[in-house]
Amino acid sequence: MKRMSLIFKSKANKALDKYEDPRETLDYSYEKQMQLLQKVRRGVADVATSRKRVELQMKKLQQEGDKLEGQARRALELNREDLAREALTRRANVVAQISDLNTQYESLQGQEENLVRQSKALEAKVEAFRTQKETIKATYTAAQAQAQIGEAFSGISEEMGDIGMAIQRAQDKTQQLQARASAVDELMASGALDDPSGLGKDDITRQLEQLSSGGAVDDQLAKMKLELGGGSTKALEGGANASYANKNDEISDADVLKEGGAA
């Protein structure tokens, strides 16, 4: 059970480290410290308010005591000792209240001074943390950018890895298409594949067709010679052919046909 708990905690810690941004954590800590500083400042204000209220109450009692003392003096001047005694008795109670309030006042004043010192110390600490936080954030951002640049140059970043895989796939497909096109050309040239259009004839077929075409023309020429010469092929092959060749540039095709018909 302890082993499972340890494995779970280690995996959870690893997952949290992956998604944690130290800059966000530092900002959150700074915000918490600022909230604590605000609480201390509010505490200082509350204690100061209580001290001021006690101070006002003490002044009021002091005025009442002075008034009772004056009434006692006036009663003695009128030979009313009983009234003077009562006034002095009330004044004694007022003095006792003032003494109690003075004790509270001194206690509140001490608390206020202590809170003010703590508030200033905490404020200095928060300000130092803020400076350190900004320095760490700037350093972290610079290190992160440097790491990303290094990964981009080395090709181990996720984005560059995807681009490299895409380029490799494109190259593989291109090579595959080129190999297929070359194989089809070889098959067409060897005659293993038929060309439905008849335009893609192999070399042997084309040479055979040229030979056949040339033989048909020679046969037709020989037949025409026999018809024109009446069996005297030597005369046609001698002077007549030379005469036609010399005059071929000067006479028209119609004249040639005319001379041929007269012969």
Secondary structure, DSSP 4 states (H G I P E B T S, - for coil): -HHHHHHHHHHHHHHHHHH--HHHHHHHHHHHHHHHHHHHHHHHHHHHHHHHHHHHHHHHHHHHHHHHHHHHHHHHHTT-HHHHHHHHHHHHHHHHHHHHHHHHHHHHHHHHHHHHHHHHHHHHHHHHHHHHHHHHHHHHHHHHHHHHHHHHHHT-SHHHHHHHHHHHHHHHHHHHHHHHHHHHHHHHHHTSS--TTS----HHHHHHHHHHHHHHHHHHHHHHHHHHHTT-HHHIIIIIHHHHHHHTTTS-HHHHHHHHHH-
